[in-house]
């Protein structure tokens, strides 16, 4: 019976040791290929988002200018039609 207790105690101690060793973090940070690929992908997505934002801003400004020119053209056409009616 004593031998069974010792074996059980040794088994519990071993399990505790392995669980602590498995959960502890090492001082060195090791990155595998998936982590490296994920970081590269994240950077590429960020850069694409920035470039898309800049392009959208430029497109918005161009549309605003085009809208203003169209508004001016319509106003001139209306004024001309009013003059022609007189």
PyMOL commands that set and color helices and strands:
alter all, ss='L'
color gray80, all
select helices_A, chain A and resi 2-23+33-85
alter helices_A, ss='H'
color red, helices_A
deselect
rebuild
show_as cartoon
